[in-house]
Amino acid sequence: MRDMLAADPEKLRLWSQEMGMNLSDPLILSRLMLKTALVMNPESVILFSSKQTPRIRTNASVSDDASLEVPARRLYELVHAETVSSS
């Protein structure tokens, strides 16, 4: 997703504006993608991998971050619309 957004600066700008977040920031984008997976698949196991303790703590905190729920749902809608329109 990072590559797709980096390749389309206008989409990056629009999506960032819609989320109220800077999606060009890899940490923000990864947190939002993780939250999207958790919100849209609440009964699933979501795996991530890291050897860096700070990153593990950051990712673990995403599940409790309610402020990401609405942007996560919107990201899902935008990605879904993107994949449907390109089919």
C-alpha positions in Angstrom: 0.0 0.0 0.0 2.9 2.4 0.8 4.2 1.9 -2.8 0.8 2.4 -4.3 0.3 5.7 -2.4 3.8 6.9 -3.1 3.3 6.3 -6.8 0.2 8.5 -6.8 0.8 11.7 -4.9 -2.7 13.0 -5.5 -4.3 9.9 -4.0 -1.9 10.1 -1.1 -2.9 13.7 -0.5 -6.6 12.9 -0.8 -6.5 9.8 1.4 -4.3 11.6 4.0 -6.8 14.5 4.1 -9.7 12.1 4.4 -8.1 10.2 7.3 -6.7 13.4 8.9 -3.4 11.6 9.0 -0.2 11.8 7.1 -0.2 8.5 5.3 3.2 9.1 3.8 4.6 8.4 7.3 5.3 4.6 7.4 4.5 4.4 11.1 1.1 6.0 10.8 0.2 3.9 7.7 1.3 0.7 9.4 -0.7 1.5 12.6 -3.7 2.3 10.5 -3.4 -0.8 8.4 -3.1 -3.0 11.5 -6.1 -1.3 13.1 -8.1 -1.8 9.8 -7.3 -5.6 10.0 -8.4 -5.7 13.6 -11.6 -3.7 13.1 -12.7 -5.5 9.9 -11.8 -9.0 11.2 -12.6 -8.9 14.9 -12.7 -12.6 15.3 -9.5 -13.3 13.4 -5.9 -13.6 14.6 -3.8 -10.8 13.1 -0.1 -11.6 13.0 2.8 -9.2 12.7 6.5 -9.7 13.0 9.2 -7.5 14.5 12.4 -7.9 16.4 12.3 -4.3 17.6 10.8 -4.0 21.1 9.5 -0.4 20.5 7.7 -1.5 17.3 6.2 -4.5 19.1 4.9 -2.2 21.9 3.5 0.3 19.3 1.8 -2.4 17.3 0.3 -4.0 20.5 -1.1 -0.6 21.5 -3.0 -0.3 18.3 -5.8 -2.7 19.4 -6.7 -0.3 22.3 -6.5 2.9 20.3 -10.1 3.8 19.7 -9.1 7.0 17.9 -8.0 4.8 14.9 -11.4 3.0 14.5 -13.2 5.5 12.2 -10.1 6.1 10.0 -9.5 2.3 9.8 -13.1 1.8 8.5 -12.6 4.6 6.0 -9.3 3.1 4.9 -11.0 -0.2 4.3 -13.7 1.5 2.2 -11.1 3.4 0.1 -9.0 0.3 -0.5 -12.1 -1.7 -1.3 -13.3 0.9 -3.8 -9.8 1.0 -5.4 -9.7 -2.7 -5.9 -13.3 -2.9 -7.3 -12.6 -0.1 -9.7 -9.4 -1.7 -11.0 -11.0 -5.1 -11.6 
